[in-house]
Amino acid sequence: MLDSITRMTKEIVSVLNGNVHSFWLYGSVVQNDFRLGWSDIDILVLTGKQITDKQAQELVQLRRFMAADAPGNMYYPLFEGVIANLDEYLFGTFSRLVYWGTTGQRIISRYKPDSFSQYELARNGKSVYGSDDRSIFTVPGRETLIEAVRGHYETIRKYAQQTDERLYSCGWLLDICRCIYTLRKNDVISKTQAGIWALQEHIFPNEEPLKKAVEIRKEPMAYKDRKDIQQWLKGLGPVVQQYADVLESELSGI
């Protein structure tokens, strides 16, 4: 993975002709929680000058091209994040930025960073190129984090009524754990840590699904092709909603 990060950094710096203020890693990679088969490699690249249209066109395809050129490399498709001008990122208004996400890559002019990601960058972000001054990031306040939790809660209610056989289906349970941890501790930790914490604190009446989710999260490659696990994941929707009931109760008690 480290070699892939180094290669990706060099390629992005090359396309930008050295116009890189800083290249940040955050999320599971820096929280010692990266698991191949589940995790992404979260990045934020900030430039000193505006990204040209030509550079944006090259960058938007870079991840896909690198993955195609090295089909045996399992890490290149996992890079996710944005490449944006520093001043525009700080002010929250963009003329042009490059977005890499789970559903693809594109050039956009509107972007709102996730509050959990902002918190992680401010607290734990690791610069692998350029400036390592994390003070450019503002730590979200409690009210901002609460609103972020509400957003996650609404997403869970809307999209997790039914689940499919992908391992990410049990990730809803871990996300709920992290939301509750954030409400109680005013802090953001990895989803795996949050799941372990929730089990230790006996947050949920029915703990068996969470125990299984934590074990899958620790070693996803060992579970991804198991038919019994896939069947369990497909029927997990009602359990996710039961856990969401607990999150709802936590939110109503604020």
Contacts in CASP RR format, 6 or more apart in sequence:
PFRMAT RR
TARGET T0000
AUTHOR 0000-0000-0000
METHOD contacts of the structure
MODEL  1
MLDSITRMTKEIVSVLNGNVHSFWLYGSVVQNDFRLGWSDIDILVLTGKQ
ITDKQAQELVQLRRFMAADAPGNMYYPLFEGVIANLDEYLFGTFSRLVYW
GTTGQRIISRYKPDSFSQYELARNGKSVYGSDDRSIFTVPGRETLIEAVR
GHYETIRKYAQQTDERLYSCGWLLDICRCIYTLRKNDVISKTQAGIWALQ
EHIFPNEEPLKKAVEIRKEPMAYKDRKDIQQWLKGLGPVVQQYADVLESE
LSGI
1 29 0 8 1.000
1 34 0 8 1.000
1 36 0 8 1.000
1 41 0 8 1.000
1 75 0 8 1.000
4 41 0 8 1.000
4 73 0 8 1.000
4 75 0 8 1.000
4 76 0 8 1.000
5 25 0 8 1.000
5 29 0 8 1.000
5 41 0 8 1.000
5 75 0 8 1.000
5 128 0 8 1.000
6 128 0 8 1.000
7 66 0 8 1.000
8 43 0 8 1.000
8 63 0 8 1.000
8 66 0 8 1.000
8 76 0 8 1.000
8 79 0 8 1.000
9 23 0 8 1.000
9 128 0 8 1.000
9 129 0 8 1.000
11 62 0 8 1.000
11 66 0 8 1.000
12 20 0 8 1.000
12 23 0 8 1.000
12 45 0 8 1.000
12 59 0 8 1.000
12 62 0 8 1.000
12 83 0 8 1.000
13 20 0 8 1.000
13 23 0 8 1.000
13 129 0 8 1.000
15 55 0 8 1.000
15 58 0 8 1.000
15 59 0 8 1.000
15 62 0 8 1.000
16 45 0 8 1.000
16 47 0 8 1.000
16 51 0 8 1.000
16 55 0 8 1.000
16 59 0 8 1.000
16 83 0 8 1.000
17 55 0 8 1.000
19 47 0 8 1.000
19 48 0 8 1.000
19 49 0 8 1.000
19 51 0 8 1.000
19 55 0 8 1.000
20 45 0 8 1.000
20 46 0 8 1.000
20 47 0 8 1.000
20 48 0 8 1.000
20 129 0 8 1.000
20 130 0 8 1.000
21 46 0 8 1.000
21 47 0 8 1.000
21 48 0 8 1.000
21 86 0 8 1.000
21 130 0 8 1.000
21 131 0 8 1.000
22 45 0 8 1.000
22 46 0 8 1.000
22 86 0 8 1.000
22 127 0 8 1.000
22 129 0 8 1.000
22 130 0 8 1.000
22 131 0 8 1.000
22 132 0 8 1.000
22 133 0 8 1.000
22 136 0 8 1.000
23 43 0 8 1.000
23 44 0 8 1.000
23 45 0 8 1.000
23 46 0 8 1.000
23 127 0 8 1.000
23 128 0 8 1.000
23 129 0 8 1.000
23 130 0 8 1.000
24 43 0 8 1.000
24 44 0 8 1.000
24 45 0 8 1.000
24 46 0 8 1.000
24 121 0 8 1.000
24 125 0 8 1.000
24 126 0 8 1.000
24 127 0 8 1.000
24 128 0 8 1.000
25 41 0 8 1.000
25 42 0 8 1.000
25 43 0 8 1.000
25 125 0 8 1.000
25 126 0 8 1.000
25 127 0 8 1.000
25 128 0 8 1.000
26 42 0 8 1.000
26 43 0 8 1.000
26 44 0 8 1.000
26 117 0 8 1.000
26 120 0 8 1.000
26 121 0 8 1.000
26 124 0 8 1.000
26 125 0 8 1.000
26 126 0 8 1.000
27 33 0 8 1.000
27 42 0 8 1.000
27 117 0 8 1.000
27 120 0 8 1.000
27 124 0 8 1.000
27 125 0 8 1.000
27 190 0 8 1.000
28 34 0 8 1.000
28 35 0 8 1.000
28 39 0 8 1.000
28 40 0 8 1.000
28 42 0 8 1.000
28 190 0 8 1.000
29 39 0 8 1.000
29 41 0 8 1.000
29 42 0 8 1.000
29 126 0 8 1.000
30 120 0 8 1.000
30 124 0 8 1.000
30 125 0 8 1.000
30 126 0 8 1.000
31 120 0 8 1.000
31 124 0 8 1.000
31 189 0 8 1.000
31 190 0 8 1.000
31 193 0 8 1.000
32 190 0 8 1.000
33 39 0 8 1.000
33 190 0 8 1.000
33 191 0 8 1.000
33 192 0 8 1.000
33 193 0 8 1.000
34 41 0 8 1.000
35 217 0 8 1.000
35 218 0 8 1.000
35 219 0 8 1.000
35 220 0 8 1.000
36 74 0 8 1.000
36 220 0 8 1.000
36 221 0 8 1.000
37 74 0 8 1.000
37 167 0 8 1.000
37 220 0 8 1.000
37 221 0 8 1.000
37 224 0 8 1.000
38 167 0 8 1.000
38 168 0 8 1.000
38 217 0 8 1.000
38 220 0 8 1.000
39 78 0 8 1.000
40 78 0 8 1.000
40 79 0 8 1.000
40 80 0 8 1.000
40 102 0 8 1.000
41 75 0 8 1.000
41 78 0 8 1.000
41 79 0 8 1.000
41 80 0 8 1.000
42 80 0 8 1.000
42 81 0 8 1.000
42 117 0 8 1.000
43 79 0 8 1.000
43 80 0 8 1.000
43 81 0 8 1.000
43 100 0 8 1.000
44 81 0 8 1.000
44 82 0 8 1.000
44 84 0 8 1.000
44 89 0 8 1.000
44 121 0 8 1.000
45 82 0 8 1.000
45 83 0 8 1.000
45 84 0 8 1.000
46 84 0 8 1.000
46 85 0 8 1.000
46 86 0 8 1.000
46 89 0 8 1.000
46 136 0 8 1.000
47 83 0 8 1.000
47 84 0 8 1.000
47 85 0 8 1.000
47 86 0 8 1.000
48 85 0 8 1.000
48 86 0 8 1.000
48 87 0 8 1.000
49 85 0 8 1.000
50 85 0 8 1.000
50 95 0 8 1.000
50 96 0 8 1.000
51 59 0 8 1.000
51 83 0 8 1.000
51 84 0 8 1.000
51 85 0 8 1.000
51 96 0 8 1.000
51 97 0 8 1.000
51 98 0 8 1.000
53 96 0 8 1.000
56 96 0 8 1.000
56 97 0 8 1.000
56 98 0 8 1.000
56 107 0 8 1.000
57 107 0 8 1.000
59 83 0 8 1.000
59 98 0 8 1.000
60 98 0 8 1.000
60 105 0 8 1.000
60 106 0 8 1.000
60 107 0 8 1.000
61 105 0 8 1.000
63 76 0 8 1.000
63 77 0 8 1.000
63 79 0 8 1.000
63 100 0 8 1.000
63 105 0 8 1.000
64 105 0 8 1.000
66 73 0 8 1.000
66 76 0 8 1.000
67 73 0 8 1.000
67 76 0 8 1.000
67 77 0 8 1.000
70 76 0 8 1.000
79 100 0 8 1.000
80 100 0 8 1.000
80 101 0 8 1.000
80 102 0 8 1.000
81 99 0 8 1.000
81 100 0 8 1.000
81 101 0 8 1.000
82 97 0 8 1.000
82 98 0 8 1.000
82 99 0 8 1.000
82 100 0 8 1.000
82 111 0 8 1.000
83 97 0 8 1.000
83 98 0 8 1.000
84 94 0 8 1.000
84 97 0 8 1.000
84 98 0 8 1.000
84 111 0 8 1.000
85 94 0 8 1.000
85 95 0 8 1.000
85 97 0 8 1.000
86 136 0 8 1.000
88 94 0 8 1.000
88 95 0 8 1.000
88 97 0 8 1.000
90 136 0 8 1.000
92 111 0 8 1.000
92 112 0 8 1.000
94 108 0 8 1.000
94 109 0 8 1.000
94 110 0 8 1.000
94 111 0 8 1.000
95 109 0 8 1.000
96 107 0 8 1.000
96 109 0 8 1.000
97 107 0 8 1.000
97 108 0 8 1.000
97 109 0 8 1.000
97 111 0 8 1.000
98 105 0 8 1.000
98 106 0 8 1.000
98 107 0 8 1.000
99 105 0 8 1.000
99 106 0 8 1.000
99 107 0 8 1.000
99 108 0 8 1.000
99 111 0 8 1.000
114 148 0 8 1.000
115 140 0 8 1.000
115 144 0 8 1.000
115 145 0 8 1.000
115 147 0 8 1.000
115 148 0 8 1.000
116 145 0 8 1.000
116 148 0 8 1.000
116 178 0 8 1.000
116 182 0 8 1.000
116 188 0 8 1.000
118 137 0 8 1.000
118 138 0 8 1.000
118 139 0 8 1.000
118 140 0 8 1.000
119 139 0 8 1.000
119 140 0 8 1.000
119 145 0 8 1.000
119 188 0 8 1.000
120 188 0 8 1.000
121 134 0 8 1.000
121 137 0 8 1.000
122 134 0 8 1.000
122 137 0 8 1.000
122 138 0 8 1.000
122 139 0 8 1.000
122 140 0 8 1.000
123 134 0 8 1.000
123 139 0 8 1.000
123 188 0 8 1.000
125 134 0 8 1.000
125 137 0 8 1.000
126 132 0 8 1.000
127 134 0 8 1.000
140 148 0 8 1.000
142 186 0 8 1.000
145 182 0 8 1.000
145 186 0 8 1.000
145 188 0 8 1.000
146 183 0 8 1.000
146 251 0 8 1.000
146 254 0 8 1.000
148 182 0 8 1.000
149 179 0 8 1.000
149 182 0 8 1.000
149 183 0 8 1.000
149 247 0 8 1.000
149 251 0 8 1.000
150 251 0 8 1.000
152 175 0 8 1.000
152 176 0 8 1.000
152 179 0 8 1.000
153 179 0 8 1.000
153 244 0 8 1.000
153 247 0 8 1.000
153 248 0 8 1.000
153 251 0 8 1.000
156 172 0 8 1.000
156 175 0 8 1.000
156 176 0 8 1.000
156 240 0 8 1.000
156 241 0 8 1.000
156 244 0 8 1.000
156 247 0 8 1.000
157 241 0 8 1.000
157 244 0 8 1.000
160 172 0 8 1.000
160 237 0 8 1.000
160 240 0 8 1.000
160 241 0 8 1.000
160 244 0 8 1.000
161 237 0 8 1.000
161 241 0 8 1.000
162 235 0 8 1.000
162 237 0 8 1.000
163 169 0 8 1.000
163 172 0 8 1.000
163 233 0 8 1.000
163 234 0 8 1.000
163 235 0 8 1.000
163 236 0 8 1.000
163 237 0 8 1.000
163 240 0 8 1.000
164 233 0 8 1.000
164 234 0 8 1.000
165 230 0 8 1.000
165 231 0 8 1.000
165 233 0 8 1.000
165 234 0 8 1.000
166 233 0 8 1.000
167 216 0 8 1.000
167 220 0 8 1.000
167 223 0 8 1.000
167 224 0 8 1.000
167 229 0 8 1.000
167 233 0 8 1.000
169 233 0 8 1.000
169 234 0 8 1.000
169 236 0 8 1.000
169 237 0 8 1.000
169 240 0 8 1.000
170 209 0 8 1.000
170 212 0 8 1.000
170 213 0 8 1.000
170 216 0 8 1.000
170 217 0 8 1.000
170 233 0 8 1.000
170 236 0 8 1.000
171 191 0 8 1.000
171 213 0 8 1.000
171 217 0 8 1.000
172 236 0 8 1.000
172 237 0 8 1.000
172 240 0 8 1.000
172 243 0 8 1.000
173 195 0 8 1.000
173 209 0 8 1.000
173 210 0 8 1.000
173 213 0 8 1.000
173 236 0 8 1.000
173 239 0 8 1.000
173 240 0 8 1.000
173 243 0 8 1.000
174 191 0 8 1.000
174 192 0 8 1.000
174 194 0 8 1.000
174 195 0 8 1.000
174 210 0 8 1.000
174 213 0 8 1.000
174 214 0 8 1.000
174 217 0 8 1.000
175 191 0 8 1.000
176 240 0 8 1.000
176 243 0 8 1.000
176 244 0 8 1.000
176 246 0 8 1.000
176 247 0 8 1.000
177 191 0 8 1.000
177 194 0 8 1.000
177 195 0 8 1.000
177 197 0 8 1.000
177 198 0 8 1.000
177 203 0 8 1.000
177 210 0 8 1.000
178 188 0 8 1.000
178 189 0 8 1.000
178 190 0 8 1.000
178 191 0 8 1.000
178 194 0 8 1.000
178 195 0 8 1.000
179 247 0 8 1.000
179 250 0 8 1.000
180 194 0 8 1.000
180 198 0 8 1.000
180 203 0 8 1.000
180 246 0 8 1.000
180 247 0 8 1.000
180 250 0 8 1.000
181 187 0 8 1.000
181 188 0 8 1.000
181 189 0 8 1.000
181 194 0 8 1.000
181 197 0 8 1.000
181 198 0 8 1.000
182 188 0 8 1.000
183 250 0 8 1.000
183 251 0 8 1.000
183 254 0 8 1.000
184 250 0 8 1.000
189 197 0 8 1.000
191 217 0 8 1.000
192 214 0 8 1.000
192 217 0 8 1.000
192 218 0 8 1.000
195 210 0 8 1.000
195 213 0 8 1.000
195 214 0 8 1.000
196 214 0 8 1.000
198 204 0 8 1.000
198 210 0 8 1.000
199 207 0 8 1.000
199 210 0 8 1.000
199 211 0 8 1.000
199 214 0 8 1.000
203 246 0 8 1.000
204 210 0 8 1.000
204 242 0 8 1.000
204 243 0 8 1.000
204 246 0 8 1.000
206 239 0 8 1.000
206 242 0 8 1.000
209 236 0 8 1.000
209 239 0 8 1.000
209 243 0 8 1.000
210 243 0 8 1.000
212 232 0 8 1.000
215 223 0 8 1.000
216 223 0 8 1.000
216 229 0 8 1.000
223 229 0 8 1.000
END
